[in-house]
Amino acid sequence: MNGSLPAGLAARRPVPDDHGRVLAVLDTWWGGFGGPDGSRQRALLLPRLFFEHFADSSWVVEDAGGALRAFLVGFLSPAQPEVGYVHFAGVDPALQRQGVAGALYRRFAEHVSRRGARRLSCLTSPGNTTSLRFHRALGFAVVPGDDVVDGVPVHRDHDGPGLHRVLFTRVVDDGQPVGYRPRSSST
Ligand SMILES: CC(C)(COP(=O)(O)OP(=O)(O)OC[C@H]1O[C@@H](n2cnc3c(N)ncnc32)[C@H](O)[C@@H]1OP(=O)(O)O)[C@@H](O)C(=O)NCCC(=O)NCCS
């Protein structure tokens, strides 16, 4: 989880007007995962308030032309100040597997660990195998659940009736996620 981004990309804090730009890419970047219901859920999970009230622990990534290429929305948990919670992250499919999300997670880990976090937490929907592979590659463990779907522990109805989730957790130590070998990077 190297904090450096590939050449030509720059990260900054989001502003409220980034909300619409992020919503506009969700379906494409998620590959239509979950069909129309998945689209509706994603849009509702990312209201404008995240770009107003959680901007200091979130990032958007743009290319040299100013086009949105990635984002991470997260926060230090107010109720569990030892936990940094990654709420949503996505990368333009054309830039995936280049370490962009890993770099954003590293920045987030450093940010929240400086403020007392000792653990990162996040979740995904059952069947999002890319998310599962990504989080496992970054050293996240899957939290045991009350069911198993396709061999993966799941928390049934975690976010409401029928909204099952896979929960991830990992330790941070001074922003250094344990057990991940950072790749070399050009920037
Ligand atoms: C999941 C996602 C954010 C990963 O972004 P990314 O920038 O491609 O991730 P990275 O390049 O930092 O990947 C780090 C490691 O995760 C693993 N990984 C990432 N994507 C993977 C995939 N599609 N298949 C298998 N392993 C994958 C790999 O081990 C990778 O390291 P490697 O490329 O050196 O093998 C991106 O695929 C995405 O935006 N998906 C759609 C949205 C989504 O599902 N988000 C989930 C979080 S809410």
The ligand as a Tripos MOL2 file, in Angstrom:
@<TRIPOS>MOLECULE
LIG
   48    50     1     0     0
SMALL
NO_CHARGES

@<TRIPOS>ATOM
      1 C1        -11.5630   -2.4230   -5.9040 C.3       1 LIG1
      2 C2        -10.8330   -1.2450   -6.5840 C.3       1 LIG1
      3 C3        -11.0930    0.0230   -5.7780 C.3       1 LIG1
      4 C4         -9.3240   -1.5600   -6.6070 C.3       1 LIG1
      5 O1         -8.6540   -0.4390   -7.1930 O.3       1 LIG1
      6 P1         -7.2170   -0.5690   -7.8880 P.3       1 LIG1
      7 O2         -6.6360    0.7870   -7.9910 O.co2     1 LIG1
      8 O3         -7.3550   -1.3520   -9.1390 O.co2     1 LIG1
      9 O4         -6.4310   -1.4640   -6.8190 O.3       1 LIG1
     10 P2         -4.8390   -1.6360   -6.7160 P.3       1 LIG1
     11 O5         -4.2210   -1.4920   -8.0650 O.co2     1 LIG1
     12 O6         -4.3240   -0.7600   -5.6270 O.co2     1 LIG1
     13 O7         -4.7620   -3.1630   -6.2900 O.3       1 LIG1
     14 C5         -3.9860   -3.6240   -5.1770 C.3       1 LIG1
     15 C6         -4.0400   -5.1370   -5.1810 C.3       1 LIG1
     16 O8         -5.3930   -5.6060   -4.9950 O.3       1 LIG1
     17 C7         -5.5930   -6.8120   -5.7740 C.3       1 LIG1
     18 N1         -6.6060   -6.5490   -6.8100 N.ar      1 LIG1
     19 C8         -7.1420   -5.3600   -7.1620 C.ar      1 LIG1
     20 N2         -8.0530   -5.5310   -8.1550 N.ar      1 LIG1
     21 C9         -8.0770   -6.8550   -8.4140 C.ar      1 LIG1
     22 C10        -8.8060   -7.6580   -9.3390 C.ar      1 LIG1
     23 N3         -9.6860   -7.1400  -10.2100 N.pl3     1 LIG1
     24 N4         -8.5840   -9.0070   -9.3390 N.ar      1 LIG1
     25 C11        -7.7090   -9.5640   -8.5000 C.ar      1 LIG1
     26 N5         -6.9600   -8.8420   -7.5940 N.ar      1 LIG1
     27 C12        -7.1660   -7.5150   -7.5560 C.ar      1 LIG1
     28 C13        -4.2570   -7.1450   -6.4210 C.3       1 LIG1
     29 O9         -3.5350   -7.9980   -5.5480 O.3       1 LIG1
     30 C14        -3.6190   -5.7610   -6.4900 C.3       1 LIG1
     31 O10        -2.1990   -5.8190   -6.5500 O.3       1 LIG1
     32 P3         -1.4680   -6.2050   -7.9670 P.3       1 LIG1
     33 O11        -2.1650   -5.4150   -9.0540 O.co2     1 LIG1
     34 O12        -0.0520   -5.7960   -7.7360 O.co2     1 LIG1
     35 O13        -1.6690   -7.6860   -8.1390 O.co2     1 LIG1
     36 C15       -11.3060   -1.0900   -8.0520 C.3       1 LIG1
     37 O14       -11.2510   -2.3540   -8.7060 O.3       1 LIG1
     38 C16       -12.6980   -0.5240   -8.1970 C.2       1 LIG1
     39 O15       -12.8910    0.6870   -8.1990 O.2       1 LIG1
     40 N6        -13.7040   -1.4170   -8.3420 N.am      1 LIG1
     41 C17       -15.0920   -0.9880   -8.4940 C.3       1 LIG1
     42 C18       -15.5920   -0.3350   -7.2380 C.3       1 LIG1
     43 C19       -15.5250   -1.2540   -6.0120 C.2       1 LIG1
     44 O16       -15.9040   -2.4180   -6.0320 O.2       1 LIG1
     45 N7        -15.0170   -0.6990   -4.8990 N.am      1 LIG1
     46 C20       -14.8690   -1.4760   -3.6760 C.3       1 LIG1
     47 C21       -14.5280   -0.6450   -2.5250 C.3       1 LIG1
     48 S1        -15.9820    0.2210   -1.9040 S.3       1 LIG1
@<TRIPOS>BOND
     1     1     2 1
     2     2     3 1
     3     2     4 1
     4     2    36 1
     5     4     5 1
     6     5     6 1
     7     6     7 2
     8     6     8 1
     9     6     9 1
    10     9    10 1
    11    10    11 2
    12    10    12 1
    13    10    13 1
    14    13    14 1
    15    14    15 1
    16    15    16 1
    17    15    30 1
    18    16    17 1
    19    17    18 1
    20    17    28 1
    21    18    19 ar
    22    18    27 ar
    23    19    20 ar
    24    20    21 ar
    25    21    22 ar
    26    21    27 ar
    27    22    23 1
    28    22    24 ar
    29    24    25 ar
    30    25    26 ar
    31    26    27 ar
    32    28    29 1
    33    28    30 1
    34    30    31 1
    35    31    32 1
    36    32    33 2
    37    32    34 1
    38    32    35 1
    39    36    37 1
    40    36    38 1
    41    38    39 2
    42    38    40 1
    43    40    41 1
    44    41    42 1
    45    42    43 1
    46    43    44 2
    47    43    45 1
    48    45    46 1
    49    46    47 1
    50    47    48 1
@<TRIPOS>SUBSTRUCTURE
     1 LIG1         1 GROUP 0 **** ****
